[in-house]
Amino acid sequence: MGEYIIYFQGKIIGGIYDDRFLVKPTQSARELMPDAPLELPYQGAKEMLLVEEIDNKDFLAKLLTAMSDELPAPKKRNKK
């Protein structure tokens, strides 16, 4: 696991791994960051996109909103 998992509107969109903000490689993320490198968050994980514009709050809001529309709703947990 990474250092932090990042949720947006109840959905996992990425995380902070070794001081890198990585997001799932959704179609909208690829379109908004066409030159973003794919990186491994940790050994054995799927590749994720490196977000380099971490100081641009308008870009981040646009990115997370676009990604959220593509990601599945969280699964409901069974209460015991």
BELZI-V580705 format. One record per run of one state. SS is the DSSP state (A for helix, B for strand, O for the rest). FROM is the first residue (numbers start at 1). TO is the last residue. If there is no record, write none. Layout:
# BELZI-V580705
SS & FROM & TO
SS & FROM & TO
This chain:
# BELZI-V580705
O & 1 & 3
B & 4 & 8
O & 9 & 10
B & 11 & 17
O & 18 & 19
B & 20 & 23
O & 24 & 26
A & 27 & 32
O & 33 & 37
B & 38 & 40
O & 41 & 46
B & 47 & 50
O & 51 & 56
A & 57 & 70
O & 71 & 80
